[in-house]
Amino acid sequence: MIPEDLINVVKQALREDIGSGDLTAALIPEAQTLKARIISREPGVLCGQPYATATFAALSKQLKLHWEVAEGSAVAADQVLCHLEGPARALLSAERCALNFLQTLSGTATAVHHFVELLKGSRTRLLDTRKTIPGLRQAQKYAVRVGGGHNHRLGLFDGILIKENHIAACGGITAALSAARSLAPALTRTEIEVENLEQLEEALVAGADMVLLDNFGLESLRQAVQRVAGKIPLEASGNMGLHNIAAVAATGVDFISVGSLTRNLQSLDLSLRYF
């Protein structure tokens, strides 16, 4: 599903880049046209086509784009991803914003894909977090889906996740879950973070819908899975990386959340070349 804020995000990106006008593009005759290609400089997963397409379209309806690969496809180094043709001024003015979207979202999708590959053969699903670039929350969560991952909460409004600071402010796990049951809108899932097996037991007795196991060791994760026995979903989180995600999945947890998917961003190297 394409994010509902896509057009507004694209408009904002163009506003901050072009401002009152592209002074350099104005040097080029208004009637001049150009042809260009977008090329990958390294392997990865392509993501962000709707954003790039909308960026170019916002500056000229005469711009023509032809994508050579589908959204979410694996791409190789030096592969041609897209052909473009149209007014030179519009192409040059939109170039940086379009590439920023493609590089950022492809980098996110590529990172997610690496994790998903390590989860193959397990029942564990990969989740993102709210650790996103301000203004690009929906875009990055879209990239997570394109890369094969799953979205956790979009924001603070579509789910309750009671973390350690909430627990402390409420006066404990039982008190926090009691408040959630009293105040939460109907059908809202209530998840709570626990730091040890004793807290897990309290959360289960207090009626949590889902539990986040924060920084549990592998043996503690196995014990937690055995104790819960599939009654509610369990999410493992904290210091998750490519080095340990397969071992964590092998404990039997339902979900693993990884903040680095959208926080420690490594953009995919792409370029646009005119000819």
C-alpha positions in Angstrom: 0.0 0.0 0.0 1.4 3.4 -1.0 1.6 5.8 1.9 -1.2 8.3 2.1 1.1 11.2 2.8 3.3 10.6 -0.3 2.2 13.7 -2.3 2.6 16.0 0.7 6.1 14.5 1.5 7.2 15.0 -2.1 5.9 18.6 -2.2 7.7 19.4 1.0 11.0 18.0 -0.3 10.7 20.1 -3.5 9.8 23.2 -1.5 12.8 22.9 0.7 15.1 22.3 -2.2 13.8 24.6 -4.9 12.4 27.3 -2.7 11.6 30.4 -4.8 13.2 28.9 -7.9 16.1 26.9 -9.3 18.6 29.5 -10.2 21.0 27.1 -11.9 18.3 25.4 -14.0 17.2 28.8 -15.3 20.5 29.0 -17.2 19.2 26.3 -19.6 16.8 27.3 -22.5 13.2 26.6 -21.5 12.5 24.5 -24.6 15.5 22.2 -24.2 14.9 18.5 -23.5 17.2 15.9 -22.1 17.4 12.1 -21.8 18.7 10.4 -18.7 19.1 7.1 -16.9 19.1 6.2 -13.2 21.8 3.6 -12.5 22.6 1.5 -9.5 26.2 1.6 -8.3 26.0 -1.3 -5.9 23.7 -4.3 -5.3 20.5 -3.8 -3.3 16.8 -3.8 -3.3 15.1 -1.0 -5.3 12.5 1.0 -3.4 10.9 4.4 -3.8 9.6 4.4 -7.4 6.3 6.0 -6.4 8.2 8.8 -4.7 10.6 9.4 -7.6 7.8 9.3 -10.1 5.7 11.8 -8.1 8.7 14.1 -7.7 9.4 14.3 -11.5 5.6 14.6 -12.3 5.2 17.5 -9.8 7.6 19.6 -11.9 6.4 18.6 -15.4 3.7 16.4 -16.8 5.7 16.2 -20.0 8.4 14.1 -18.3 8.3 10.5 -19.3 9.7 7.7 -17.1 10.1 4.0 -17.9 11.2 1.7 -15.1 13.3 -1.2 -16.2 12.8 -3.1 -12.9 9.9 -3.5 -10.6 9.6 -2.0 -7.1 11.2 -4.4 -4.6 13.4 -6.1 -7.1 17.0 -7.0 -6.4 19.4 -4.9 -8.5 23.0 -5.3 -9.5 25.8 -2.8 -9.6 25.8 -0.7 -12.8 22.3 -1.8 -13.7 20.0 0.6 -15.5 16.9 1.1 -13.4 15.0 3.8 -15.2 14.9 5.8 -18.5 13.8 9.5 -18.4 13.0 12.0 -21.1 11.6 15.5 -20.9 12.1 19.2 -20.3 15.7 19.8 -19.1 14.8 22.3 -16.4 12.3 20.0 -14.8 14.7 17.0 -14.9 17.5 18.9 -13.4 15.4 20.5 -10.7 13.8 17.3 -9.6 16.9 15.1 -9.8 18.2 15.5 -6.3 14.9 15.1 -4.5 14.0 12.0 -6.6 17.4 10.4 -5.9 17.2 11.2 -2.2 13.9 9.3 -2.0 15.2 6.4 -4.0 18.6 6.1 -2.2 17.1 6.4 1.2 14.2 4.0 0.7 16.3 1.5 -1.2 18.8 1.6 1.6 16.1 0.8 4.1 14.6 -2.0 2.0 18.0 -3.5 1.4 18.8 -3.6 5.1 15.5 -5.2 5.8 16.1 -7.8 3.1 19.4 -8.8 4.7 17.6 -9.5 8.0 14.7 -11.3 6.3 17.0 -13.6 4.5 18.4 -14.8 7.9 14.9 -15.5 9.2 14.1 -17.9 6.4 12.9 -21.3 7.7 11.7 -19.8 11.0 8.2 -18.6 12.0 9.6 -15.3 13.4 8.6 -12.1 11.7 10.8 -9.0 11.5 9.3 -5.7 12.9 10.4 -2.1 12.5 10.2 0.6 15.2 9.4 4.3 15.5 13.1 5.2 15.2 12.6 6.9 11.8 13.8 10.1 10.0 11.4 12.9 11.0 8.9 13.5 8.2 9.6 10.2 6.6 7.9 7.8 9.0 5.4 6.4 6.5 7.9 6.3 3.7 10.4 4.3 5.7 7.8 1.9 7.0 6.7 1.5 3.3 10.3 0.6 2.5 10.3 -2.0 5.4 7.3 -3.7 3.8 9.0 -3.6 0.3 12.1 -5.2 1.8 10.0 -8.1 3.3 9.6 -6.9 6.9 6.5 -5.9 8.9 5.4 -2.7 10.5 5.0 -2.3 14.2 3.0 0.8 15.3 2.8 3.6 12.8 2.8 6.0 15.7 1.6 6.6 19.3 -2.1 6.6 18.2 -2.5 3.1 16.8 -1.4 0.8 19.6 -0.3 0.8 23.2 3.3 -0.2 24.0 4.0 0.3 27.7 7.7 0.7 28.2 9.9 1.0 31.3 9.3 4.7 31.8 5.5 4.3 31.5 5.7 1.4 34.0 7.6 3.6 36.5 5.2 6.5 36.0 2.2 4.3 36.5 3.5 2.6 39.6 4.3 -0.9 38.2 3.4 -3.4 35.5 0.0 -4.4 37.0 -1.1 -0.8 37.5 0.0 0.1 34.0 -2.0 -2.7 32.4 -5.0 -2.0 34.5 -5.0 1.6 33.3 -4.6 0.4 29.7 -7.7 -1.9 30.0 -9.7 1.0 31.4 -8.7 3.7 28.9 -7.7 2.0 25.7 -10.1 2.2 22.7 -11.9 -1.0 21.7 -9.8 -3.5 19.9 -6.5 -1.7 20.7 -3.7 -4.1 21.4 -1.8 -3.6 24.6 1.8 -4.6 24.7 4.2 -4.2 27.6 7.9 -4.4 27.9 9.5 -6.6 30.5 13.2 -7.1 31.5 13.2 -10.5 33.2 11.1 -13.6 33.7 9.6 -12.4 36.9 8.2 -9.3 35.1 6.9 -11.6 32.3 4.9 -13.6 34.9 3.4 -10.4 36.3 2.5 -9.2 32.8 0.8 -12.5 32.0 -1.3 -12.5 35.2 -2.2 -8.8 34.6 -3.6 -9.6 31.1 -1.1 -8.3 28.6 -2.1 -8.9 24.9 1.6 -9.1 23.9 4.9 -8.9 25.6 8.2 -7.3 24.5 11.2 -9.1 25.9 13.8 -6.5 26.3 17.5 -7.5 26.2 16.8 -11.1 27.2 19.6 -13.7 26.7 18.9 -16.7 24.5 18.2 -19.1 27.4 15.8 -16.6 29.0 14.0 -16.2 25.6 13.6 -20.0 25.4 12.2 -20.1 28.9 9.8 -17.2 28.1 8.5 -19.0 24.9 8.0 -22.2 26.9 6.1 -20.4 29.7 3.8 -18.5 27.3 3.2 -21.6 25.2 1.7 -19.6 22.3 -1.0 -18.0 24.4 0.1 -14.4 23.4 2.7 -13.1 21.0 6.2 -12.5 22.2 8.5 -9.9 20.7 12.3 -9.9 21.3 14.1 -6.6 21.1 17.3 -4.9 22.2 20.7 -5.1 20.5 19.4 -7.1 17.5 21.7 -7.4 14.5 22.7 -9.6 11.6 25.1 -11.4 14.0 22.4 -12.8 16.3 19.0 -12.6 14.7 18.9 -16.2 13.5 19.8 -17.5 17.0 17.1 -15.3 18.5 14.5 -16.6 16.0 15.5 -20.1 16.9 14.2 -19.6 20.4 10.7 -19.5 19.0 9.7 -15.8 19.6 7.0 -14.5 17.3 8.6 -11.2 16.4 12.0 -9.5 16.5 12.1 -5.7 16.3 15.2 -4.0 15.0 15.6 -0.2 15.4 18.6 0.0 13.1 16.5 -0.8 10.1 15.3 2.8 9.9 17.7 4.5 12.3 21.2 3.5 11.1 20.6 4.3 7.5 23.0 3.4 4.7 21.6 4.8 1.5 21.9 2.7 -1.7 24.4 4.3 -4.1 22.4 5.4 -7.2 23.2 8.0 -9.9 21.4 9.8 -12.7 23.3 10.2 -15.9 22.3 12.4 -18.9 23.0 11.4 -22.5 
